[in-house]
């Protein structure tokens, strides 16, 4: 799982993440393995307008549309995502 995370870091790190209706969620800072060791998590620096802080979004929930990385979420659902605890 660590190898998969390491291989995705250069692909995702620094890319902007968009939600529904081209809402800019934030940019991907890192890719990590979840605490249970079963899922890759994209660590996203969420924009202040959406609550700020770093949030984790499972990599399988991310999609590539054209040249953008997207997640199926609304403004409210992005605000509801809890902050990551270091």
Secondary structure, 3 states (H helix, E strand, C coil): CHHHHHHHHHHHCCCEEEEHHHEEEEEEEEEEECCCCCCEEEEEEECHHHCCCEEEEEHHHEEEECCEEEECCCHHHHHHCCECCC
